[in-house]
Amino acid sequence: MSPTDTSPLKNSLGEAGDHLKQAARDAGDAIKGATGAAGDELRIGKAHVKSDLADSALAGISAAEEASAAAREQADVLMDKGRDLIDSAAELIRERPIASFGAAFAAGWIIAKLARSGDK
């Protein structure tokens, strides 16, 4: 090879350029593939998050319904106890009307006394 003969150098540079172009294309394809895979993973993750949120919402609604049913049941129990107490008091008044009147009168007198002593 003579000092002025540059064709092997040009060939080598051309071949190196071709390899660089191919490497750039391969890198671009790899990036596109990674981006596509990342997008797919993001969509899958987003679907999982939506599913988990929906499950949480359903569990919350279910818990609220159960709490409401329990509260209703407790209210019914308290109402029944109140009715029983009223019935018991009515029965006691029917059985002992004079004693009931005396107890009511005494309670009223005590309350009136306490109210008047607070005015002084």
C-alpha positions, 0 to 999 in steps of 0.5 A: 500500500502506498502512502497516497493510496487511501482506498483501504482506509476509506473502505474501513471507514465506510465499513465502520460507518455501516456498523455504527448505523446498524448499531444505532438502528439496533439501539433504536429498536431496543429503545422502542421495544423497551418503551413498548414493554414499559407501556404494557407494564404501566397499563397492567399496573394501572389495571391492577391499581384500579382493580385494587381500588374497586375491591377496597370500595366494595369492602368499604361498602360492605363494612358500612352495610354491616355496621348499619345493620348492627346499629339497626339491630341495637336500636331495635333492642333498645326500643324493646327494652324501653317498651318493656320498662314502660309496660312494667311501670304501667303494670306497677301503677295498675297494681299499686295506684296509691303507692305510685301516686305517693312516689310521684308526689314525693319525687315532685316535692323533692324536685321542687325543693331542690329547684327553690333552694337553687334560687336563693 
